[in-house]
């Protein structure tokens, strides 16, 4: 488990109304880590924020956390239907 994944999980659970519905998965491809965040549809808007500001902040934190691990990482936001 990487620092990037931990950052996404902590922030998402803190912002979610239903923290038990938060699922964070991680996969690696071509030297880059992809962190995927899935949560309840109503909670996804809280994590994305107005005009995507919160999502951009999460992406920035993930980039910095990945650099500490010596890798690159990106975040994908998904809502569960």
C-alpha positions in Angstrom: 0.0 0.0 0.0 1.5 3.3 -1.0 1.4 6.7 0.6 -0.7 8.0 -2.3 -3.4 5.5 -1.7 -3.4 6.3 2.0 -3.8 10.0 1.3 -6.8 9.4 -1.0 -8.5 7.1 1.5 -8.1 9.4 4.5 -9.3 12.5 2.7 -12.3 10.7 1.1 -13.4 9.1 4.3 -13.2 12.4 6.1 -15.4 14.1 3.5 -17.9 11.3 2.9 -21.3 11.0 4.6 -21.0 7.3 4.2 -17.3 6.5 4.9 -18.0 2.8 4.8 -18.8 3.1 1.1 -15.4 4.5 0.2 -13.3 2.1 -1.8 -9.8 2.9 -2.9 -7.9 0.6 -5.3 -4.4 0.9 -6.7 -2.7 -0.5 -9.7 0.6 0.1 -11.4 1.3 0.3 -15.1 4.4 1.5 -16.9 6.1 2.9 -13.8 3.1 4.9 -12.7 0.6 4.3 -10.0 -3.1 4.7 -10.7 -5.3 5.3 -7.6 -9.0 4.9 -8.2 -11.6 6.3 -5.7 -15.1 4.9 -5.8 -17.8 6.1 -3.4 -21.5 6.7 -3.1 -22.9 9.1 -5.8 -23.9 11.8 -3.3 -20.5 11.8 -1.7 -18.5 12.1 -4.9 -19.6 15.7 -5.3 -18.2 16.5 -1.9 -14.8 15.1 -2.8 -14.7 16.8 -6.2 -15.8 20.2 -4.7 -16.8 23.4 -6.4 -15.3 23.7 -9.8 -13.1 20.7 -8.9 -11.0 22.6 -6.4 -11.0 19.8 -3.8 -10.2 17.2 -6.4 -7.3 19.2 -7.6 -6.0 19.5 -4.0 -6.3 15.7 -3.6 -4.4 15.2 -6.9 -1.7 17.6 -5.7 -1.4 15.7 -2.4 -1.2 12.4 -4.2 1.5 13.7 -6.5 3.6 14.8 -3.5 3.0 11.6 -1.6 4.0 9.5 -4.6 7.2 11.5 -5.0 8.1 10.6 -1.5 7.9 6.9 -2.6 9.9 7.7 -5.7 7.0 7.1 -8.1 4.4 9.0 -10.1 0.7 8.7 -9.3 -2.7 9.9 -10.7 -6.2 9.8 -9.2 -9.4 8.7 -10.9 -12.7 9.5 -9.3 -15.7 7.1 -9.9 -19.2 7.0 -8.4 -20.9 3.8 -7.6 -24.3 3.3 -9.3 
